[in-house]
Amino acid sequence: MPLQLSRFSVKIQIAAIGACAVAGVLVIGGIHASGQTSMARFKAAQTAANELREIATEMNVGLLEMRRSEKDFFLRREDRHAERHEKLVREFEADLPKFAGPLSRIPELSGLSPKISSVREGFQVYRKHFAQAVDLERKLGLTEAAGLEGALRTSVHAIEAKVGSADEAKLTNSVLMMRRHEKDFMLRSDPRYIAEMATRAKEFAKLLETSAITGRVFEDIKAGMAAYQRDFAAFADTRVALRAETKALSEAYATIDPVVDEIIKAVEKRYQDATSALQDADDLTSRSLWFALALTLAVVAAAAFLIGRAISKPLVELANVMGQVAKGDLGVRVDGGERGDEIGLMARALQVFKEALIAKKAADEAAASENAAKMRRAQRL
């Protein structure tokens, strides 16, 4: 490089050092810009994945809260739990469309769209079954005195009073057996107790026919038992329907919950991947910047050293030659005349000066020789 730069002026050679520094700065700037672009892309993916993660987590929490409200409603039979459930349902449905925005920014998660559609469809089924189950529970009665349960209590108390007043032990025992089947059914919702109740009702009818009860009391007991059986049948049918609805409700929830878990896992993985990629890009950019900075410093230092030596060394040699010429040593060799820079110009000028001194010296010596010859001739004359 020094030999090639010697064709140019010293100003250009010194400027070459600055050019190396500028080139290094441009490389560093390019690495920084490229790194920022990569990090911005990964940051956008991380942000979108985080939005999806928050939405999915909120939906999952909403589902758990709905499940809790659902259990509380059927356990405590209070409307406030159904109302809270409906509020959570609206919030859940409002969250579903929020997936579209961040999902469109992450092509890698495009496979989640069918799962989200599956959740939406499954949730509609869940919501429908819960609404139907709530209607059935309200029909049964949210308190012992309300709905079908209240009507059943009223009719059973009436038949117990009428049979009790008739003072027929067999009829009383038959009613007690029916009450036992009624309680068992209320506890277990097992349809076999409905059949047991029907069997006991037939037995009661036979016992009533063979009893000593007649007249209006007979008709009142018969009508009371018919009302009791009617109310129990209505209660039992509704309870069986409610049991079927709660089963369908659980099955609907079971189809949603694992899909939401899959969505959460996929989104969490993408978030972690984006976070890792962002960190890797940041680390790579930092390493590249430090490497480029070190390389730039090394190149600039090397260029400064080589160019500085290429300029200073011939200058020192030229100064020494000039000193020798000044002392009259005209035999010294002048190097560097082939250079195209200011040093070459000085070397060529020195060479011309030296040659002029040599010529002058030769002329002076010739003149002195001629004068000496003249003096010798004069002395001979």
C-alpha positions as CSV (number, residue, x, y, z in Angstrom):
1,M,0.0,0.0,0.0
2,P,2.8,2.6,0.8
3,L,4.4,2.1,-2.6
4,Q,1.0,2.6,-4.3
5,L,0.2,5.6,-2.2
6,S,3.6,7.2,-3.0
7,R,2.2,8.0,-6.4
8,F,-0.2,10.4,-4.7
9,S,0.5,13.6,-2.8
10,V,1.2,13.5,1.0
11,K,-2.2,15.1,1.5
12,I,-4.0,12.2,-0.2
13,Q,-1.9,9.7,1.7
14,I,-2.8,11.3,5.1
15,A,-6.5,11.5,3.9
16,A,-6.4,7.7,3.3
17,I,-6.1,7.3,7.1
18,G,-9.3,9.3,7.5
19,A,-10.9,7.3,4.7
20,C,-10.2,4.1,6.7
21,A,-11.8,5.6,9.8
22,V,-14.8,6.8,7.8
23,A,-15.2,3.3,6.2
24,G,-15.1,1.8,9.6
25,V,-17.7,4.1,10.9
26,L,-19.9,3.3,7.9
27,V,-19.5,-0.4,8.6
28,I,-20.4,0.1,12.3
29,G,-23.4,2.2,11.3
30,G,-24.5,-0.5,8.8
31,I,-24.2,-3.3,11.5
32,H,-26.1,-1.1,14.0
33,A,-28.9,-0.4,11.4
34,S,-29.1,-4.1,10.4
35,G,-29.2,-5.1,14.1
36,Q,-31.9,-2.6,14.9
37,T,-34.0,-3.8,12.0
38,S,-33.7,-7.4,13.1
39,M,-34.5,-6.5,16.7
40,A,-37.4,-4.4,15.7
41,R,-38.8,-7.4,13.7
42,F,-38.4,-9.8,16.7
43,K,-39.7,-7.1,19.1
44,A,-42.8,-6.8,17.0
45,A,-43.3,-10.6,17.1
46,Q,-42.7,-10.6,20.8
47,T,-45.2,-7.8,21.4
48,A,-47.8,-9.5,19.3
49,A,-47.2,-12.8,21.0
50,N,-47.4,-11.1,24.4
51,E,-50.8,-9.6,23.4
52,L,-52.0,-13.0,22.3
53,R,-50.7,-14.5,25.6
54,E,-52.6,-11.9,27.7
55,I,-55.8,-12.4,25.7
56,A,-55.6,-16.2,25.9
57,T,-54.7,-16.0,29.7
58,E,-57.6,-13.7,30.3
59,M,-59.9,-16.0,28.4
60,N,-58.7,-19.0,30.4
61,V,-59.2,-17.2,33.6
62,G,-62.7,-16.2,32.4
63,L,-63.5,-19.8,31.6
64,L,-62.4,-20.8,35.1
65,E,-64.5,-18.0,36.7
66,M,-67.5,-19.1,34.6
67,R,-67.0,-22.7,35.7
68,R,-66.9,-21.4,39.3
69,S,-70.1,-19.3,38.9
70,E,-71.8,-22.3,37.2
71,K,-71.0,-24.6,40.2
72,D,-72.0,-21.9,42.6
73,F,-75.3,-21.4,40.9
74,F,-76.2,-25.1,41.0
75,L,-74.9,-25.5,44.5
76,R,-76.4,-22.4,46.1
77,R,-79.3,-21.9,43.6
78,E,-78.9,-18.1,43.7
79,D,-79.6,-15.9,40.6
80,R,-76.6,-13.7,41.3
81,H,-74.3,-16.4,40.3
82,A,-76.1,-16.9,37.0
83,E,-75.9,-13.1,36.4
84,R,-72.2,-13.1,37.1
85,H,-71.9,-16.0,34.7
86,E,-73.7,-14.1,32.0
87,K,-71.3,-11.1,32.6
88,L,-68.3,-13.4,32.2
89,V,-69.8,-14.8,29.0
90,R,-70.1,-11.4,27.4
91,E,-66.5,-10.6,28.4
92,F,-65.3,-13.9,26.9
93,E,-67.1,-13.3,23.7
94,A,-65.7,-9.8,23.5
95,D,-62.1,-11.2,23.9
96,L,-62.4,-13.6,20.9
97,P,-62.2,-11.0,18.2
98,K,-59.1,-9.5,19.8
99,F,-57.1,-12.4,18.5
100,A,-57.3,-11.2,14.9
101,G,-55.0,-8.2,15.2
102,P,-51.9,-9.7,16.8
103,L,-52.5,-13.0,15.1
104,S,-52.2,-11.4,11.7
105,R,-48.7,-10.1,12.6
106,I,-47.4,-13.6,13.4
107,P,-47.7,-15.8,10.3
108,E,-46.2,-18.7,12.4
109,L,-49.3,-18.9,14.4
110,S,-51.8,-18.9,11.5
111,G,-52.6,-22.4,12.5
112,L,-54.4,-21.1,15.6
113,S,-57.2,-19.6,13.6
114,P,-59.1,-22.9,13.3
115,K,-58.6,-23.5,17.0
116,I,-60.0,-20.1,17.8
117,S,-63.0,-20.8,15.6
118,S,-63.4,-24.1,17.4
119,V,-63.4,-22.3,20.7
120,R,-66.0,-19.9,19.5
121,E,-68.3,-22.6,18.2
122,G,-67.8,-24.8,21.3
123,F,-68.5,-21.8,23.6
124,Q,-71.8,-21.1,21.9
125,V,-72.8,-24.7,22.7
126,Y,-71.7,-24.3,26.3
127,R,-73.5,-21.0,26.6
128,K,-76.7,-22.6,25.2
129,H,-76.6,-25.5,27.6
130,F,-76.0,-23.3,30.6
131,A,-78.9,-21.1,29.7
132,Q,-81.2,-24.1,29.4
133,A,-79.9,-25.6,32.6
134,V,-80.5,-22.3,34.4
135,D,-84.1,-22.2,33.1
136,L,-84.7,-25.8,34.3
137,E,-83.2,-25.0,37.7
138,R,-85.4,-21.9,38.0
139,K,-88.4,-24.1,36.9
140,L,-87.6,-26.5,39.7
141,G,-87.4,-23.6,42.1
142,L,-84.4,-21.8,43.5
143,T,-85.9,-22.2,47.0
144,E,-87.8,-25.0,48.6
145,A,-91.1,-23.0,48.4
146,A,-90.7,-21.9,44.8
147,G,-91.3,-23.7,41.4
148,L,-92.0,-27.3,41.0
149,E,-90.2,-28.2,44.3
150,G,-92.6,-25.8,46.1
151,A,-95.6,-27.3,44.4
152,L,-94.4,-30.8,45.3
153,R,-93.9,-29.9,49.0
154,T,-97.4,-28.4,49.1
155,S,-99.0,-31.5,47.6
156,V,-97.0,-33.9,49.7
157,H,-97.9,-32.0,52.9
158,A,-101.5,-32.1,51.9
159,I,-101.6,-35.8,51.3
160,E,-99.7,-36.5,54.5
161,A,-102.3,-34.5,56.4
162,K,-105.2,-36.2,54.8
163,V,-103.8,-39.7,55.3
164,G,-102.8,-38.9,58.8
165,S,-106.4,-37.7,59.6
166,A,-107.8,-41.0,58.2
167,D,-105.8,-43.0,60.7
168,E,-104.9,-45.8,58.4
169,A,-101.4,-47.3,59.2
170,K,-101.0,-49.0,55.9
171,L,-101.7,-45.9,53.9
172,T,-99.4,-43.9,56.2
173,N,-96.6,-46.4,55.7
174,S,-97.1,-46.3,52.0
175,V,-96.9,-42.5,51.9
176,L,-93.7,-42.7,54.0
177,M,-92.2,-45.1,51.5
178,M,-93.1,-42.7,48.7
179,R,-91.5,-39.9,50.6
180,R,-88.4,-42.0,51.0
181,H,-88.2,-42.6,47.2
182,E,-88.8,-38.9,46.7
183,K,-85.9,-37.9,48.9
184,D,-83.6,-40.5,47.3
185,F,-84.5,-39.2,43.9
186,M,-83.8,-35.6,45.1
187,L,-80.4,-36.7,46.4
188,R,-79.3,-38.9,43.5
189,S,-81.5,-38.0,40.5
190,D,-81.6,-41.7,39.7
191,P,-84.5,-42.5,37.3
192,R,-85.1,-45.9,39.1
193,Y,-86.7,-44.0,42.0
194,I,-89.3,-42.7,39.6
195,A,-90.2,-46.3,38.8
196,E,-90.2,-47.1,42.5
197,M,-92.5,-44.1,43.1
198,A,-95.0,-45.3,40.4
199,T,-95.0,-48.8,42.0
200,R,-95.7,-47.4,45.4
201,A,-98.5,-45.2,44.0
202,K,-100.2,-48.3,42.6
203,E,-99.9,-50.1,45.9
204,F,-101.3,-47.0,47.6
205,A,-104.3,-47.0,45.3
206,K,-105.0,-50.7,46.1
207,L,-104.6,-50.1,49.8
208,L,-107.0,-47.1,49.5
209,E,-109.6,-49.2,47.7
210,T,-109.4,-51.9,50.3
211,S,-109.5,-49.5,53.3
212,A,-112.4,-48.5,55.4
213,I,-112.2,-45.0,54.1
214,T,-115.3,-43.9,52.1
215,G,-117.1,-40.8,51.0
216,R,-115.5,-37.4,50.7
217,V,-112.4,-38.4,52.7
218,F,-111.8,-41.2,50.2
219,E,-112.1,-38.8,47.2
220,D,-109.9,-36.1,48.9
221,I,-107.1,-38.7,49.6
222,K,-107.4,-40.0,46.0
223,A,-107.2,-36.5,44.6
224,G,-104.4,-35.5,46.9
225,M,-102.4,-38.5,45.9
226,A,-103.0,-37.8,42.2
227,A,-101.8,-34.2,42.8
228,Y,-98.7,-35.5,44.6
229,Q,-97.9,-38.0,41.8
230,R,-98.4,-35.3,39.2
231,D,-96.2,-32.8,40.9
232,F,-93.5,-35.5,41.6
233,A,-93.6,-36.5,37.9
234,A,-93.2,-32.9,36.8
235,F,-90.4,-32.4,39.3
236,A,-88.7,-35.7,38.3
237,D,-88.9,-35.1,34.6
238,T,-87.5,-31.6,35.0
239,R,-84.7,-32.9,37.3
240,V,-83.8,-35.6,34.8
241,A,-83.7,-33.0,32.0
242,L,-81.6,-30.8,34.2
243,R,-79.2,-33.6,34.8
244,A,-78.9,-34.2,31.1
245,E,-78.3,-30.5,30.5
246,T,-75.6,-30.3,33.2
247,K,-73.9,-33.3,31.6
248,A,-74.0,-31.7,28.2
249,L,-72.8,-28.5,29.8
250,S,-69.7,-30.3,31.3
251,E,-69.1,-32.0,27.9
252,A,-69.2,-28.7,26.1
253,Y,-66.8,-27.2,28.6
254,A,-64.5,-30.2,28.2
255,T,-64.3,-29.5,24.4
256,I,-63.3,-25.9,25.0
257,D,-60.8,-26.1,27.9
258,P,-58.1,-28.2,26.2
259,V,-58.3,-26.1,23.0
260,V,-57.7,-23.0,25.1
261,D,-54.8,-24.7,26.8
262,E,-53.3,-25.6,23.4
263,I,-53.7,-21.9,22.3
264,I,-52.0,-20.7,25.5
265,K,-49.1,-23.2,25.0
266,A,-48.6,-22.3,21.3
267,V,-48.7,-18.6,22.1
268,E,-46.4,-19.0,25.1
269,K,-43.9,-20.9,23.0
270,R,-44.0,-18.3,20.3
271,Y,-43.4,-15.6,22.9
272,Q,-40.5,-17.4,24.3
273,D,-39.0,-18.0,20.8
274,A,-39.4,-14.3,19.9
275,T,-37.9,-13.3,23.2
276,S,-34.9,-15.7,22.7
277,A,-34.5,-14.5,19.1
278,L,-34.6,-10.8,20.2
279,Q,-31.9,-11.6,22.8
280,D,-29.8,-13.4,20.3
281,A,-30.1,-10.6,17.8
282,D,-29.1,-8.1,20.5
283,D,-26.1,-10.2,21.5
284,L,-25.1,-10.7,17.8
285,T,-25.4,-6.9,17.1
286,S,-23.3,-6.1,20.2
287,R,-20.6,-8.6,19.3
288,S,-20.6,-7.4,15.7
289,L,-20.3,-3.8,16.8
290,W,-17.5,-4.5,19.1
291,F,-15.7,-6.5,16.5
292,A,-16.2,-3.8,13.8
293,L,-15.0,-1.2,16.3
294,A,-11.9,-3.2,17.1
295,L,-11.2,-3.9,13.5
296,T,-11.7,-0.2,12.6
297,L,-9.3,0.8,15.2
298,A,-6.8,-1.8,14.1
299,V,-7.0,-0.8,10.5
300,V,-6.8,2.9,11.2
301,A,-3.8,2.3,13.5
302,A,-2.1,0.1,10.9
303,A,-2.8,2.6,8.1
304,A,-1.5,5.4,10.3
305,F,1.6,3.4,11.1
306,L,2.4,2.2,7.6
307,I,1.6,5.5,5.9
308,G,3.4,7.5,8.6
309,R,6.5,5.3,8.2
310,A,6.2,5.5,4.4
311,I,6.3,9.3,4.7
312,S,8.7,9.8,7.6
313,K,11.3,7.2,6.6
314,P,12.1,8.7,3.2
315,L,12.0,12.2,4.7
316,V,14.6,11.3,7.3
317,E,16.8,9.6,4.6
318,L,16.3,12.7,2.4
319,A,17.3,15.0,5.3
320,N,20.4,13.0,5.9
321,V,21.3,13.1,2.2
322,M,20.8,16.9,2.2
323,G,23.1,17.2,5.3
324,Q,25.8,15.2,3.5
325,V,25.5,17.2,0.3
326,A,25.6,20.4,2.4
327,K,28.9,19.1,3.9
328,G,30.2,18.6,0.3
329,D,29.7,14.9,0.0
330,L,28.5,14.9,-3.6
331,G,29.0,11.2,-4.0
332,V,26.0,10.4,-1.8
333,R,23.1,8.7,-3.6
334,V,19.7,10.5,-3.7
335,D,16.8,8.0,-3.5
336,G,13.0,8.6,-3.9
337,G,13.1,10.4,-7.1
338,E,10.7,7.9,-8.6
339,R,8.0,8.8,-6.1
340,G,5.0,10.8,-7.3
341,D,4.5,12.8,-4.1
342,E,6.1,15.8,-2.5
343,I,9.0,13.6,-1.2
344,G,9.8,12.5,-4.8
345,L,9.7,16.2,-5.8
346,M,12.1,17.1,-3.1
347,A,14.4,14.1,-4.0
348,R,14.4,15.2,-7.6
349,A,15.2,18.8,-6.7
350,L,18.0,17.6,-4.5
351,Q,19.3,15.5,-7.3
352,V,19.3,18.5,-9.6
353,F,21.0,20.6,-6.9
354,K,23.6,17.9,-6.3
355,E,24.3,17.6,-10.0
356,A,24.6,21.4,-10.3
357,L,27.1,21.4,-7.4
358,I,29.0,18.6,-9.1
359,A,29.1,20.6,-12.4
360,K,30.2,23.7,-10.5
361,K,32.9,21.8,-8.7
362,A,34.1,20.3,-12.0
363,A,34.1,23.8,-13.6
364,D,35.9,25.3,-10.7
365,E,38.5,22.6,-10.8
366,A,38.9,23.0,-14.6
367,A,39.3,26.8,-14.1
368,A,41.8,26.3,-11.4
369,S,43.8,23.9,-13.5
370,E,43.7,26.3,-16.4
371,N,44.9,29.2,-14.2
372,A,47.7,27.0,-12.8
373,A,48.8,26.1,-16.3
374,K,48.8,29.8,-17.3
375,M,51.0,30.7,-14.3
376,R,53.4,28.0,-15.1
377,R,53.7,29.2,-18.7
378,A,54.2,32.8,-17.4
379,Q,57.0,31.7,-15.1
380,R,58.8,29.9,-17.9
381,L,58.8,33.1,-20.0
